[in-house]
């Protein structure tokens, strides 16, 4: 959207908005509205971010993963052994045989140098990816709350528009009835007006049902009772500020979007797994010390105690079916993660473009309906009504003009709502609040 058009939207939207609001008497209100506090969009966002159980679950998962790295970077537990060696099976006499001894030993496994640090790195990168997933969920939750809040706001304005048009159609019914009673009108005009009024009543029922569904959804996101009634403000200002160019938004998203940082952390973890798989070609070491205590012989001669030292290594004898296969597996996983990063980046950039396009379209439509179509449609209805009262306009054309006005009013509020929803989606796509120049 060019700068001049966006400037006109900002300068004249409040005037047009007020004009549309004055078309109705705001007859529709919630039955217990006076008992409810007005829920601002900022308050709804704050409640959800502080109370949503899904977000809390993700945060706890991240906290749990932070405790894994120290475990992975530690040596295996040492092994303490107690042995009775070379005992005569017939008497179990420790003095009888010179090699009989009681052994006490300790052994420790030492992975090949570099393996422990790689295992720790993998755990660190996995925890880092989990942290970015929390940030990504926070963005999506914030967006869903904002979009749902504005859906309810649109339905409120739609119900007010329906109530206004019901009032006008009741006036049409009364005018048509009076003309019919004095012989200047037709009974079909009365029936036609009543039919259109019934259609509006049906619209009201459907809109109320849709509003109840959105309220349930918003309450669940805020972690409150689904049946809690919600009242939104009647007047909301139009969002101000020039949205930055798409190329600028692309750069910000690449630098800040959590889902991309999560993919990068997953790539780092995969690189460490591949390096660890290659390290598995090298053996681990086990070092042990044993002390053997011997008793005196039958003649009372003392016997020397023994001290034994052990060193053992595992041999990668089956590398072709184990280590080599593991390296190939980790190589493929790394390639998959790299492709996933490219795919996610393309998705993020396309989301930004779609949101910008929606914002530009909604802004242009808001100006068109607010400054041109709605006022013109209203003037048409007033002119048609005046002409019908003096038998210069057919009643069917009068009703059609009123229905047209009703649809245009709904489209005005739809455009107003979509501007704010597209901004919420754009902020989530970029990964930050600042999407303006």
C-alpha positions in Angstrom: 0.0 0.0 0.0 1.5 3.4 -1.0 2.2 6.0 1.6 -0.4 8.4 0.4 -3.2 5.8 0.6 -2.1 4.7 4.1 -2.0 8.4 5.2 -5.6 8.9 4.0 -6.7 5.8 5.9 -5.3 7.2 9.1 -6.6 10.7 8.7 -10.2 9.8 7.7 -10.9 6.5 9.3 -12.1 7.9 12.6 -14.5 10.2 10.7 -15.8 7.3 8.6 -15.9 5.0 11.6 -18.0 7.5 13.6 -20.4 7.8 10.6 -21.0 4.1 10.5 -21.5 4.0 14.3 -24.1 6.7 14.1 -26.2 4.5 11.7 -27.3 2.4 14.6 -28.7 2.8 18.0 -26.5 0.0 19.5 -29.6 -1.9 20.6 -27.7 -5.2 21.0 -25.9 -5.6 24.3 -25.0 -8.5 26.5 -27.6 -9.4 29.1 -25.2 -8.9 32.0 -23.0 -6.3 30.4 -23.3 -3.9 33.3 -21.8 -6.5 35.6 -18.7 -7.1 33.4 -15.5 -5.3 33.2 -14.3 -4.4 29.8 -11.6 -6.8 28.5 -9.0 -4.9 26.5 -6.9 -6.8 24.0 -3.7 -6.1 25.9 -5.3 -7.6 29.0 -6.4 -10.7 27.2 -2.9 -11.2 25.8 -1.3 -10.7 29.3 -3.7 -13.2 30.9 -3.0 -15.8 28.2 0.8 -15.4 28.4 0.8 -15.7 32.2 -1.8 -18.5 32.6 -2.0 -20.7 29.5 -1.2 -24.3 30.6 0.1 -25.3 27.2 2.8 -22.5 27.4 3.6 -23.5 31.0 4.0 -27.1 29.8 6.6 -26.1 27.2 8.4 -23.9 29.8 8.7 -26.9 32.2 10.0 -29.1 29.4 12.7 -26.6 28.7 13.6 -26.4 32.4 13.8 -30.2 32.6 16.2 -30.3 29.6 18.6 -27.8 31.2 19.4 -30.5 33.8 20.6 -33.0 31.2 23.8 -31.4 30.0 25.7 -31.8 33.4 24.7 -35.4 33.4 25.9 -36.1 29.9 29.2 -34.3 30.6 30.0 -36.4 33.7 32.1 -39.6 33.8 30.2 -42.9 34.4 29.9 -43.9 38.0 33.0 -45.7 39.3 32.6 -49.4 40.2 33.7 -50.8 43.6 34.1 -54.6 43.8 34.6 -57.1 46.6 35.9 -60.5 45.6 36.8 -63.8 47.3 39.4 -65.3 45.0 40.7 -68.9 44.8 38.8 -70.2 47.8 39.0 -74.1 48.4 35.5 -75.3 47.5 35.6 -78.2 50.0 36.6 -76.2 53.2 36.6 -72.5 52.2 39.7 -72.2 54.4 41.6 -69.0 53.6 44.9 -70.3 55.2 45.1 -73.5 53.1 46.0 -72.2 49.6 48.6 -69.5 49.0 46.6 -67.8 46.3 43.4 -67.5 48.3 42.7 -63.8 48.9 40.0 -61.3 49.6 40.0 -58.5 47.0 38.8 -55.0 47.2 38.9 -53.0 43.9 37.7 -49.9 42.2 37.4 -49.3 38.4 36.5 -46.3 36.3 35.4 -46.1 32.7 36.9 -43.2 30.6 35.3 -42.4 27.3 37.6 -41.6 24.5 38.7 -37.9 24.7 36.1 -35.6 23.3 33.1 -37.9 23.7 31.9 -36.4 27.0 32.1 -32.8 25.7 30.1 -33.8 22.5 27.4 -35.5 24.6 27.2 -32.4 26.7 27.0 -30.1 23.6 24.1 -32.2 22.3 22.1 -31.7 25.5 22.9 -28.0 25.5 21.7 -27.5 21.9 18.6 -29.6 22.6 17.8 -27.4 25.6 18.4 -24.3 23.5 16.0 -25.5 20.8 13.4 -26.2 23.5 13.8 -22.6 24.7 13.2 -21.2 21.2 10.2 -23.5 20.9 8.8 -21.8 24.1 9.4 -18.4 22.5 7.7 -19.6 19.3 4.7 -20.9 21.1 4.5 -17.6 23.0 4.3 -15.7 19.7 1.6 -18.0 18.3 -0.4 -17.9 21.5 -0.2 -14.1 21.5 -1.3 -14.0 17.9 -4.2 -16.5 18.5 -5.5 -14.4 21.4 -5.3 -11.2 19.5 -7.0 -12.6 16.4 -9.8 -14.2 18.5 -10.3 -11.0 20.4 -10.8 -9.1 17.2 -13.1 -11.7 15.9 -15.3 -11.1 18.9 -15.0 -7.4 18.3 -16.2 -7.8 14.7 -19.1 -9.9 15.8 -20.1 -7.3 18.4 -20.1 -4.6 15.7 -22.0 -6.9 13.4 -24.7 -7.5 16.0 -25.0 -3.8 16.5 -25.4 -3.3 12.7 -28.1 -6.1 12.7 -30.0 -4.3 15.5 -29.9 -1.0 13.7 -31.1 -2.6 10.4 -33.9 -4.4 12.3 -35.0 -1.0 13.7 -35.1 0.5 10.2 -36.9 -2.5 8.7 -39.5 -2.2 11.4 -40.0 1.4 10.4 -40.4 0.2 6.8 -43.0 -2.3 7.9 -44.9 0.4 9.7 -44.7 2.8 6.7 -45.8 0.0 4.3 -48.7 -0.9 6.6 -50.0 2.6 6.8 -49.8 3.1 3.1 -51.7 -0.2 2.6 -54.4 0.8 5.1 -55.1 4.1 3.2 -55.0 2.3 -0.1 -51.7 3.7 -1.4 -49.6 0.6 -0.9 -49.6 -3.1 -1.5 -49.9 -5.9 1.1 -46.9 -7.6 -0.6 -44.8 -4.6 0.5 -45.6 -5.4 4.1 -44.9 -9.1 3.7 -41.6 -8.3 1.9 -40.5 -6.0 4.8 -41.5 -8.6 7.3 -39.5 -11.3 5.4 -36.3 -9.2 5.4 -36.8 -8.5 9.1 -37.0 -12.3 9.7 -33.8 -12.8 7.7 -32.1 -10.3 10.0 -33.4 -12.1 13.1 -31.8 -15.3 11.6 -28.5 -13.4 11.1 -28.6 -12.3 14.7 -29.0 -15.9 15.9 -26.1 -17.1 13.8 -23.9 -14.1 14.9 -24.6 -14.7 18.6 -23.7 -18.4 18.2 -20.5 -17.5 16.5 -19.7 -15.0 19.2 -20.3 -17.6 21.9 -17.9 -20.0 20.2 -15.2 -17.3 19.9 -15.7 -16.4 23.6 -15.2 -20.0 24.6 -12.0 -20.2 22.6 -10.6 -17.0 24.1 -11.5 -18.1 27.6 -9.6 -21.4 27.0 -6.6 -19.6 25.8 -6.7 -17.4 28.9 -7.2 -20.5 31.1 -10.5 -19.3 32.6 -13.9 -20.9 32.7 -15.2 -21.5 29.1 -18.6 -20.1 30.1 -17.2 -16.8 31.5 -19.0 -13.9 29.8 -16.8 -11.3 28.0 -17.5 -7.7 27.2 -15.3 -5.8 24.8 -15.0 -2.0 24.3 -17.2 -0.4 21.8 -14.7 2.1 20.3 -11.2 1.1 19.3 -8.7 3.3 17.5 -7.3 2.3 14.2 -3.7 1.0 14.3 -1.2 3.7 13.3 2.2 3.5 11.8 3.6 2.6 8.4 4.5 -1.0 8.1 8.1 -1.6 7.0 9.0 -2.9 3.6 8.9 -6.6 3.1 12.6 -6.8 2.6 13.2 -5.1 5.9 10.7 -7.5 7.6 12.5 -10.4 6.0 15.8 -9.4 7.5 14.2 -8.9 11.0 12.5 -12.3 10.8 15.7 -14.1 9.8 17.5 -12.5 12.8 14.8 -12.9 15.5 12.1 -15.5 14.6 12.3 -18.2 17.3 11.4 -21.1 14.9 14.4 -20.3 12.8 16.7 -20.1 15.9 15.2 -23.5 17.0 16.1 -25.1 13.6 19.6 -23.7 13.9 20.0 -25.2 17.4 18.7 -28.5 16.1 21.4 -28.4 13.3 24.1 -27.7 15.9 22.8 -30.7 17.9 22.9 -32.9 14.8 26.4 -31.8 14.0 27.5 -32.8 17.4 25.8 -36.2 17.1 27.6 -36.8 13.8 30.9 -35.9 15.4 30.1 -38.2 18.3 29.2 -41.0 15.9 32.7 -40.6 14.3 34.3 -40.7 17.7 32.7 -44.1 18.3 35.3 -45.6 16.0 37.8 -45.0 18.9 37.7 -47.2 22.0 36.8 -46.3 25.5 39.1 -47.1 28.4 38.5 -48.8 31.7 41.1 -48.5 34.5 40.9 -50.5 37.7 42.9 -51.2 40.8 42.5 -54.3 43.0 44.0 -55.0 46.5 44.2 -58.6 47.5 44.5 -59.6 51.2 46.0 -63.0 52.0 46.1 -64.9 55.4 49.0 -66.6 57.1 49.7 -70.2 56.2 49.2 -73.1 58.5 52.7 -72.7 59.9 52.1 -69.0 60.8 54.2 -67.7 58.0 52.8 -64.4 56.7 52.0 -64.0 53.0 52.3 -60.8 51.0 49.2 -59.0 49.9 48.7 -58.4 46.2 48.0 -55.2 44.2 46.6 -55.5 40.7 46.2 -52.9 38.0 43.8 -53.4 35.1 43.4 -51.5 31.8 40.8 -52.6 29.2 39.5 -51.1 26.0 36.6 -52.0 23.8 37.4 -52.9 20.2 35.1 -51.6 17.4 35.2 -55.0 15.8 31.9 -54.6 14.1 32.3 -51.1 12.8 30.8 -51.9 9.4 27.4 -52.7 10.9 27.5 -50.4 13.9 29.7 -47.3 13.8 29.6 -46.8 10.1 25.9 -47.2 10.0 25.6 -44.7 12.9 27.7 -42.2 11.0 25.5 -42.5 7.9 22.4 -42.2 10.1 23.6 -39.0 11.7 24.7 -37.6 8.3 21.2 -38.0 7.0 19.7 -36.5 10.1 21.9 -33.4 9.7 20.9 -33.0 6.1 17.2 -33.3 7.1 17.6 -30.6 9.7 19.3 -28.3 7.2 16.5 -28.8 4.7 14.0 -28.1 7.5 15.7 -24.8 8.2 15.3 -23.8 4.6 11.7 -24.9 4.5 10.9 -23.0 7.7 12.6 -19.9 6.4 10.5 -20.0 3.2 7.4 -20.5 5.2 8.2 -17.5 7.5 8.9 -15.2 4.5 5.7 -16.3 2.8 3.8 -15.6 6.0 5.2 -12.1 6.1 4.2 -11.5 2.5 0.7 -12.8 3.0 0.2 -10.7 6.1 1.5 -7.5 4.4 -0.9 -8.2 1.5 -3.8 -8.7 3.8 -3.0 -5.5 5.7 -2.8 -3.5 2.4 -6.0 -4.9 1.1 -7.9 -4.3 4.4 -6.6 -0.8 4.7 -7.6 0.1 1.1 -11.1 -1.5 1.7 -11.5 0.4 5.0 -10.9 3.7 3.2 -13.2 2.8 0.3 -16.1 1.7 2.5 -15.6 4.4 5.2 -15.2 7.4 2.8 -17.2 6.3 -0.1 -19.5 3.3 -0.3 -21.1 3.4 3.1 -22.0 7.1 3.1 -23.3 6.8 -0.5 -25.3 3.7 0.4 -26.8 5.5 3.4 -27.8 8.5 1.2 -29.3 6.1 -1.3 -31.5 4.5 1.4 -32.7 7.9 2.6 -33.5 9.0 -0.9 -35.3 5.7 -1.6 -37.3 6.0 1.6 -38.4 9.6 0.8 -39.3 8.5 -2.8 -41.3 5.5 -1.6 -43.3 7.7 0.8 -44.5 9.8 -2.2 -45.0 6.7 -4.4 -42.0 7.5 -6.6 -39.9 4.4 -5.7 -40.8 0.8 -5.7 -40.8 -0.8 -2.2 -38.6 -3.7 -3.5 -35.9 -1.3 -4.5 -36.1 0.4 -1.1 -35.6 -2.9 0.6 -32.8 -3.9 -1.7 -31.0 -0.6 -1.0 -31.3 -1.2 2.8 -29.9 -4.8 2.4 -27.0 -3.4 0.4 -26.3 -0.9 3.1 -26.3 -3.6 5.7 -23.8 -5.7 3.8 -21.5 -2.7 3.2 -21.6 -1.8 6.9 -20.5 -5.4 7.7 -17.7 -5.2 5.1 -16.5 -1.9 6.7 -16.2 -3.6 10.1 -14.6 -6.7 8.5 -11.9 -4.5 6.9 -11.4 -2.7 10.2 -11.0 -6.0 12.0 -8.7 -7.5 9.4 -6.3 -4.6 9.6 -5.7 -5.4 13.3 -5.7 -9.2 12.7 -3.2 -8.9 9.9 -0.9 -6.8 12.1 -1.1 -9.5 14.8 -0.2 -12.1 12.3 2.6 -10.0 10.9 4.2 -9.5 14.3 4.1 -13.2 14.9 5.6 -13.9 11.5 8.5 -11.4 12.1 9.0 -12.5 15.7 8.9 -9.0 17.2 6.5 -6.2 18.0 8.3 -3.6 15.9 7.0 -4.1 12.3 7.0 -0.4 11.5 9.4 1.7 9.6 
